[in-house]
Amino acid sequence: MNIFRSIPFIILLVWMIPFTRVIVGTSIGLQAAIVPLTVGAAPFIARMVENALLEIPTGLIEASRAMGATPLQIVRKVLLPEALPGLVNAATITLITLVGYSAMGGAVGAGGLGQIGYQYGYIGYNATVMNTVLVLLVILVYLIQFSGDRIVRAVTHK
């Protein structure tokens, strides 16, 4: 999994074009972008989830075992509630990363703000379009981060 995390997304996107064409029947458009987005995000989210779970004190797990909890009960009653703020934070960071990845996907025909910024802003030498896309992406990332932070505060138990 670490191999895919080390590859810059734009390179992964182009490298996966033949594989994407086999999977979804095309190498451009929204459907084609989903395959490399998934491959790019899966190792990232897996590492974030792992880190959230590793932050749980082992004493909590040992105490629940000592009280006779089954493995399923440990997961449902200890691991998930304790890791929930970290998992929500991981989902927020992953979603923000996917916004950036999907904007890069626009450079190879995936559509969306990335394609508008690239095609009409960069290629078309239109700074207004480029700046507008940039501002919209910043606002989108801000809204995602703001929402994620609010959810983390709501699920944190202290």
Contact map, one row per residue, 1 for C-alpha under 8 A:
11111000000000000000000000000000000000000010000000000000000000000000000000000000000000000000000000000000000000000000000000000000000000000000000000000000000000
11111100000000000000000000000000000000000010000000000000000000000000000000000000000000000000000000000000000000000000000000000000000000000000000000000000000000
11111110000000000000000000000000000000000000000000000000000000000000000000000000000000000000000000000000000000000000000000000000000000000000000000000000000000
11111110000100000000000000000000000000110010000000000000000000000000000000000000000000000000000000000000000000000000000000000000000000000000000000000000000000
11111111000000000000000000000000000000010011000000000000000000000000000000000000000000000000000000000000000000000000000000000000000000000000000000000000000000
01111111000000000000000000000000000000000000000000000000000000000000000000000000000000000000000000000000000000000000000000000000000000000000000000000000000000
00111111101100000000000000000000000000000000000000000000000000000000000000000000000000000000000000000000000000000000000000000000000000000000000000000000000000
00001111111100000000000000000000000000000000000000000000000000000000000000000000000000000000000000000000000000000000000000000000000000000000000000000000000000
00000011111110000000000000000000000000010000000000000000000000000000000000000000000000000000000000001001000000000000000000000000000000000000000000000000000000
00000001111111000000000000000000000000000000000000000000000000000000000000000000000000000000000000001001100000000000000000000000000000000000000000000000000000
00000011111111100000000000000000000000000000000000000000000000000000000000000000000000000000000000000000000000000000000000000000000000000000000000000000000000
00010011111111110000000000000000000100010000000000000000000000000000000000000000000000000000000000000000000000000000000000000000000000000000000000000000000000
00000000111111111000000000000000100110000000000000000000000000000000000000000000000000000000000000000000100000000000000000000000000000000000000000000000000000
00000000011111111000000000000000000000000000000000000000000000000000000000000000000000000000000000000000000100000000000000000000000000000000000000000000000000
00000000001111111100000000000000000000000000000000000000000000000000000000000000000000000000000000000000000000000000000000000000000000000000000000000000000000
00000000000111111111000000000000000100000000000000000000000000000000000000000000000000000000000000000000000000000000000000000000000000000000000000000000000000
00000000000011111111100000100000000000000000000000000000000000000000000000000000000000000000000000000000000000000000000000000000000000000000000000000000000000
00000000000000111111110000100000000000000000000000000000000000000000000000000000000000000000000000000000000000000000000000000000000000000000000000000000000000
00000000000000011111111000000000000000000000000000000000000000000000000000000000000000000000000000000000000000000000000000000000000000000000000000000000000000
00000000000000011111111111100001001100000000000000000000000000000000000000000000000000000000000000000000000000000000000000000000000000000000000000000000000000
00000000000000001111111111100001000000000000000000000000000000000000000000000000000000000000000000000000000000000000000000000000000000000000000000000000000000
00000000000000000111111111000000000000000000000000000000000000000000000000000000000000000000000000000000000000000000000000000000000000000000000000000000000000
00000000000000000011111110000000000000000000000000000000000000000000000000000000000000000000000000000000000000000000000000000000000000000000000000000000000000
00000000000000000001111111100011000000000000000000000000000000000000000000000000000000000000000000000000000000000000000000000000000000000000000000000000000000
00000000000000000001111111100000000000000000000000000000000000000000000000000000000000000000000000000000000000000000000000000000000000000000000000000000000000
00000000000000000001110111111011000000000000000000000000000000000000000000000000000000000000000000000000000000000000000000000000000000000000000000000000000000
00000000000000001101100111111001100000000000000000000000000000000000000000000000000000000000000000000000000000000000000000000000000000000000000000000000000000
00000000000000000000000001111111100000000000000000000000000000000000000000000000000000000000000000000000000111000000000000000000000000000000000000000000000000
00000000000000000000000001111111100000000000000000000000000000000000000000000000000000000000000000000000000011100000000000000000000000000000000000000000000000
00000000000000000000000000011111110000000000000000000000000000000000000000000000000000000000000000000000000001100000000000000000000000000000000000000000000000
00000000000000000000000101011111111000000000000000000000000000000000000000000000000000000000000000000000000001000000000000000000000000000000000000000000000000
00000000000000000001100101111111111100000000000000000000000000000000000000000000000000000000000000000000000001000000000000000000000000000000000000000000000000
00000000000010000000000000111111111110000000000000000000000000000000000000000000000000000000000000000100100001000000000000000000000000000000000000000000000000
00000000000000000000000000000111111111000000000000000000000000000000000000000000000000000000000000000000000000000000000000000000000000000000000000000000000000
00000000000000000001000000000011111111100000000000000000000000000000000000000000000000000000000000000000000000000000000000000000000000000000000000000000000000
00000000000110010001000000000001111111110000000000000000000000000000000000000000000000000000000000000000000000000000000000000000000000000000000000000000000000
00000000000010000000000000000000111111111000000000000000000000000000000000000000000000000000000001001100000000000000000000000000000000000000000000000000000000
00000000000000000000000000000000011111111100000000000000000000000000000000000000000000000000000000000000000000000000000000000000000000000000000000000000000000
00010000000000000000000000000000001111111110000000000000000000000000000000000000000000000000000000000000000000000000000000000000000000000000000000000000000000
00011000100100000000000000000000000111111111000000000000000000000000000000000000000000000000000000000000000000000000000000000000000000000000000000000000000000
00000000000000000000000000000000000011111111100000000000000000000000000000000000000000000000010001000000000000000000000000000000000000000000000000000000000000
00000000000000000000000000000000000001111111110000000000000000000000000000000000000000000000000000000000000000000000000000000000000000000000000000000000000000
11011000000000000000000000000000000000111111111000000000000000000000000000000000000000000000000000000000000000000000000000000000000000000000000000000000000000
00001000000000000000000000000000000000011111111100000000000000000000000000000000000000000000010000000000000000000000000000000000000000000000000000000000000000
00000000000000000000000000000000000000001111111110000000000000000000000000000000000000000110010000000000000000000000000000000000000000000000000000000000000000
00000000000000000000000000000000000000000111111111000000000000000000000000000000000000000000000000000000000000000000000000000000000000000000000000000000000000
00000000000000000000000000000000000000000011111111100000000000000000000000000000000000000000000000000000000000000000000000000000000000000000000000000000000000
00000000000000000000000000000000000000000001111111110000000000000000000000000000000000100100000000000000000000000000000000000000000000000000000000000000000000
00000000000000000000000000000000000000000000111111111000000000000000000000000000000001100100000000000000000000000000000000000000000000000000000000000000000000
00000000000000000000000000000000000000000000011111111100000000000000000000000000000000000000000000000000000000000000000000000000000000000000000000000000000000
00000000000000000000000000000000000000000000001111111110000000000000000000000000000000000000000000000000000000000000000000000000000000000000000000000000000000
00000000000000000000000000000000000000000000000111111111000000000000000000000000001001100100000000000000000000000000000000000000000000000000000000000000000000
00000000000000000000000000000000000000000000000011111111000000000000000000000010001000000000000000000000000000000000000000000000000000000000000000000000000000
00000000000000000000000000000000000000000000000001111111100000000000000000000000000000000000000000000000000000000000000000000000000000000000000000000000000000
00000000000000000000000000000000000000000000000000111111100000000000000000000000001000000000000000000000000000000000000000000000000000000000000000000000000000
00000000000000000000000000000000000000000000000000011111110100000000000000000010011000000000000000000000000000000000000000000000000000000000000000000000000000
00000000000000000000000000000000000000000000000000000111111110000000000000000000000000000000000000000000000000000000000000000000000000000000000000000000000000
00000000000000000000000000000000000000000000000000000001111111000000000000000000000000000000000000000000000000000000000000000000000000000000000000000000000000
00000000000000000000000000000000000000000000000000000000111111100000000000000000000000000000000000000000000000000000000000000000000000000000000000000000000000
00000000000000000000000000000000000000000000000000000001111111110000000000000100000000000000000000000000000000000000000000000000000000000000000000000000000000
00000000000000000000000000000000000000000000000000000000111111111000000001000110000000000000000000000000000000000000000000000000000000000000000000000000000000
00000000000000000000000000000000000000000000000000000000011111111100000000000000000000000000000000000000000000000000000000000000000000000000000000000000000000
00000000000000000000000000000000000000000000000000000000001111111110000000000000000000000000000000000000000000000000000000000000000000000000000000000000000000
00000000000000000000000000000000000000000000000000000000000111111111100001000100000000000000000000000000000000000000000000000000000000000000000000000000000000
00000000000000000000000000000000000000000000000000000000000011111111110001000000000000000000000000000000000000000000000000000000000000000000000000000000000000
00000000000000000000000000000000000000000000000000000000000001111111100000000000000000000000000000000000000000000000000000000000000000000000000000000000000000
00000000000000000000000000000000000000000000000000000000000000111111100000000000000000000000000000000000000000000000000000000000000000000000000000000000000000
00000000000000000000000000000000000000000000000000000000000000011111110000000000000000000000000000000000000000000000000000000000000000000000000000000000000000
00000000000000000000000000000000000000000000000000000000000000011111111111000000000000000000000000000000000000000000000000000000000000000000000000000000000000
00000000000000000000000000000000000000000000000000000000000000001001111111000000000000000000000000000000000000000000000000000000000000000000000000000000000000
00000000000000000000000000000000000000000000000000000000000000000000111111100000000000000000000000000000000000000000000000000000000000000000000000000000000000
00000000000000000000000000000000000000000000000000000000000000000000111111110000000000000000000000000000000000000000000000000000000000000000000000000000000000
00000000000000000000000000000000000000000000000000000000000000000000111111111100000000000000000000000000000000000000000000000000000000000000000000000000000000
00000000000000000000000000000000000000000000000000000000000010011000111111111110000000000000000000000000000000000000000000000000000000000000000000000000000000
00000000000000000000000000000000000000000000000000000000000000000000001111111111000000000000000000000000000000000000000000000000000000000000000000000000000000
00000000000000000000000000000000000000000000000000000000000000000000000111111111100000000000000000000000000000000000000000000000000000000000000000000000000000
00000000000000000000000000000000000000000000000000000000000000000000000011111111100000000000000000000000000000000000000000000000000000000000000000000000000000
00000000000000000000000000000000000000000000000000000000000110010000000011111111110000000000000000000000000000000000000000000000000000000000000000000000000000
00000000000000000000000000000000000000000000000000001001000010000000000001111111111000000000000000000000000000000000000000000000000000000000000000000000000000
00000000000000000000000000000000000000000000000000000000000000000000000000111111111100000000000000000000000000000000000000000000000000000000000000000000000000
00000000000000000000000000000000000000000000000000000000000000000000000000011111111100000000000000000000000000000000000000000000000000000000000000000000000000
00000000000000000000000000000000000000000000000000000001000000000000000000000111111110000000000000000000000000000000000000000000000000000000000000000000000000
00000000000000000000000000000000000000000000000000011011000000000000000000000011111111100000000000000000000000000000000000000000000000000000000000000000000000
00000000000000000000000000000000000000000000000000000000000000000000000000000001111111110000000000000000000000000000000000000000000000000000000000000001001100
00000000000000000000000000000000000000000000000000000000000000000000000000000000011111111000000000000000000000000000000000000000000000000000000000000001101100
00000000000000000000000000000000000000000000000010010000000000000000000000000000001111111100000000000000000000000000000000000000000000000000000000000001000000
00000000000000000000000000000000000000000000000110010000000000000000000000000000001111111110000000000000000000000000000000000000000000000000000000000000000000
00000000000000000000000000000000000000000000000000000000000000000000000000000000000111111111000000000000000000000000000000000000000000000000000000010011000000
00000000000000000000000000000000000000000000000000000000000000000000000000000000000011111111100000000000000000000000000000000000000000000000000000011001000000
00000000000000000000000000000000000000000000100110010000000000000000000000000000000001111111110000000000000000000000000000000000000000000000000000000000000000
00000000000000000000000000000000000000000000100000000000000000000000000000000000000000111111111000000000000000000000000000000000000000000000000000000000000000
00000000000000000000000000000000000000000000000000000000000000000000000000000000000000011111111100000000000000000000000000000000000000000000000110010000000000
00000000000000000000000000000000000000000000000000000000000000000000000000000000000000001111111110000000000000000000000000000000000000000000000010000000000000
00000000000000000000000000000000000000001001100000000000000000000000000000000000000000000111111111000000000000000000000000000000000000000000000000000000000000
00000000000000000000000000000000000000000000000000000000000000000000000000000000000000000011111111100000000000000000000000000000000000000000000100000000000000
00000000000000000000000000000000000000000000000000000000000000000000000000000000000000000001111111110000000000000000000000000000000000000000100110000000000000
00000000000000000000000000000000000000000000000000000000000000000000000000000000000000000000111111111000000000000000000000000000000000000000000000000000000000
00000000000000000000000000000000000010001000000000000000000000000000000000000000000000000000011111111100000000000000000000000000000000000000000000000000000000
00000000000000000000000000000000000000000000000000000000000000000000000000000000000000000000001111111110000000000000000000000000000000001000100000000000000000
00000000000000000000000000000000000000000000000000000000000000000000000000000000000000000000000111111111000000000000000000000000000000000000000000000000000000
00000000110000000000000000000000000010000000000000000000000000000000000000000000000000000000000011111111100000000000000000000000000000000000000000000000000000
00000000000000000000000000000000100010000000000000000000000000000000000000000000000000000000000001111111110001010100000000000000000000000000000000000000000000
00000000000000000000000000000000000000000000000000000000000000000000000000000000000000000000000000111111111000011110000000000000000000000000000000000000000000
00000000110000000000000000000000000000000000000000000000000000000000000000000000000000000000000000011111111100000100000000000000000000000000000000000000000000
00000000010010000000000000000000100000000000000000000000000000000000000000000000000000000000000000001111111111100110000000000000000000000000000000000000000000
00000000000000000000000000000000000000000000000000000000000000000000000000000000000000000000000000000111111111111111010000000000000000000000000000000000000000
00000000000000000000000000000000000000000000000000000000000000000000000000000000000000000000000000000011111111000110011000000000000000000000000000000000000000
00000000000001000000000000010000000000000000000000000000000000000000000000000000000000000000000000000001111111000010000000000000000000000000000000000000000000
00000000000000000000000000011000000000000000000000000000000000000000000000000000000000000000000000000000111111100010000000000000000000000000000000000000000000
00000000000000000000000000011111100000000000000000000000000000000000000000000000000000000000000000000100111111110010000000000000000000000000000000000000000000
00000000000000000000000000001100000000000000000000000000000000000000000000000000000000000000000000000000110011111111000000000000000000000000000000000000000000
00000000000000000000000000000000000000000000000000000000000000000000000000000000000000000000000000000110010001111111000000000000000000000000000000000000000000
00000000000000000000000000000000000000000000000000000000000000000000000000000000000000000000000000000010010000111111100000000000000010001000000000000000000000
00000000000000000000000000000000000000000000000000000000000000000000000000000000000000000000000000000111111000111111110000000000000010000000000000000000000000
00000000000000000000000000000000000000000000000000000000000000000000000000000000000000000000000000000010111111111111111100000000000000000000000000000000000000
00000000000000000000000000000000000000000000000000000000000000000000000000000000000000000000000000000000010000111111111110000000100010000000000000000000000000
00000000000000000000000000000000000000000000000000000000000000000000000000000000000000000000000000000000000000001111111111000000110011000000000000000000000000
00000000000000000000000000000000000000000000000000000000000000000000000000000000000000000000000000000000011000000111111111100000010000000000000000000000000000
00000000000000000000000000000000000000000000000000000000000000000000000000000000000000000000000000000000001000000011111111110000000000000000000000000000000000
00000000000000000000000000000000000000000000000000000000000000000000000000000000000000000000000000000000000000000011111111111100110000000000000000000000000000
00000000000000000000000000000000000000000000000000000000000000000000000000000000000000000000000000000000000000000001111111111111110000000000000000000000000000
00000000000000000000000000000000000000000000000000000000000000000000000000000000000000000000000000000000000000000000111111111110010000000000000000000000000000
00000000000000000000000000000000000000000000000000000000000000000000000000000000000000000000000000000000000000000000011111111100000000000000000000000000000000
00000000000000000000000000000000000000000000000000000000000000000000000000000000000000000000000000000000000000000000001111111100000000000000000000000000000000
00000000000000000000000000000000000000000000000000000000000000000000000000000000000000000000000000000000000000000000000111111110000000000000000000000000000000
00000000000000000000000000000000000000000000000000000000000000000000000000000000000000000000000000000000000000000000000111111111110000000000000000000000000000
00000000000000000000000000000000000000000000000000000000000000000000000000000000000000000000000000000000000000000000000011001111111000000000000000000000000000
00000000000000000000000000000000000000000000000000000000000000000000000000000000000000000000000000000000000000000000000010000111111100000000000000000000000000
00000000000000000000000000000000000000000000000000000000000000000000000000000000000000000000000000000000000000000001100110000111111110000000000000000000000000
00000000000000000000000000000000000000000000000000000000000000000000000000000000000000000000000000000000000000000000110111000111111111000000000000000000000000
00000000000000000000000000000000000000000000000000000000000000000000000000000000000000000000000000000000000000000000000000000011111111100000000000000000000000
00000000000000000000000000000000000000000000000000000000000000000000000000000000000000000000000000000000000000000000000000000001111111110000000000000000000000
00000000000000000000000000000000000000000000000000000000000000000000000000000000000000000000000000000000000000001101100000000000111111111000000000000000000000
00000000000000000000000000000000000000000000000000000000000000000000000000000000000000000000000000000000000000000000100000000000011111111100000000000000000000
00000000000000000000000000000000000000000000000000000000000000000000000000000000000000000000000000000000000000000000000000000000001111111110000000000000000000
00000000000000000000000000000000000000000000000000000000000000000000000000000000000000000000000000000000000000000000000000000000000111111111000000000000000000
00000000000000000000000000000000000000000000000000000000000000000000000000000000000000000000000000100000000000001000000000000000000011111111100000000000000000
00000000000000000000000000000000000000000000000000000000000000000000000000000000000000000000000000000000000000000000000000000000000001111111110000000000000000
00000000000000000000000000000000000000000000000000000000000000000000000000000000000000000000000000000000000000000000000000000000000000111111111000000000000000
00000000000000000000000000000000000000000000000000000000000000000000000000000000000000000000000000000000000000000000000000000000000000011111111100000000000000
00000000000000000000000000000000000000000000000000000000000000000000000000000000000000000000000100100000000000000000000000000000000000001111111110000000000000
00000000000000000000000000000000000000000000000000000000000000000000000000000000000000000000000000000000000000000000000000000000000000000111111111000000000000
00000000000000000000000000000000000000000000000000000000000000000000000000000000000000000000000000000000000000000000000000000000000000000011111111100000000000
00000000000000000000000000000000000000000000000000000000000000000000000000000000000000000001001100000000000000000000000000000000000000000001111111110000000000
00000000000000000000000000000000000000000000000000000000000000000000000000000000000000000001100100000000000000000000000000000000000000000000111111111000000000
00000000000000000000000000000000000000000000000000000000000000000000000000000000000000000000000000000000000000000000000000000000000000000000011111111100000000
00000000000000000000000000000000000000000000000000000000000000000000000000000000000000000000000000000000000000000000000000000000000000000000001111111110000000
00000000000000000000000000000000000000000000000000000000000000000000000000000000000000011001000000000000000000000000000000000000000000000000000111111111000000
00000000000000000000000000000000000000000000000000000000000000000000000000000000000000001000000000000000000000000000000000000000000000000000000011111111100000
00000000000000000000000000000000000000000000000000000000000000000000000000000000000000000000000000000000000000000000000000000000000000000000000001111111110000
00000000000000000000000000000000000000000000000000000000000000000000000000000000000000010000000000000000000000000000000000000000000000000000000000111111111000
00000000000000000000000000000000000000000000000000000000000000000000000000000000000111011000000000000000000000000000000000000000000000000000000000011111111100
00000000000000000000000000000000000000000000000000000000000000000000000000000000000010000000000000000000000000000000000000000000000000000000000000001111111100
00000000000000000000000000000000000000000000000000000000000000000000000000000000000000000000000000000000000000000000000000000000000000000000000000000111111100
00000000000000000000000000000000000000000000000000000000000000000000000000000000000110000000000000000000000000000000000000000000000000000000000000000011111110
00000000000000000000000000000000000000000000000000000000000000000000000000000000000110000000000000000000000000000000000000000000000000000000000000000001111111
00000000000000000000000000000000000000000000000000000000000000000000000000000000000000000000000000000000000000000000000000000000000000000000000000000000001111
00000000000000000000000000000000000000000000000000000000000000000000000000000000000000000000000000000000000000000000000000000000000000000000000000000000000111
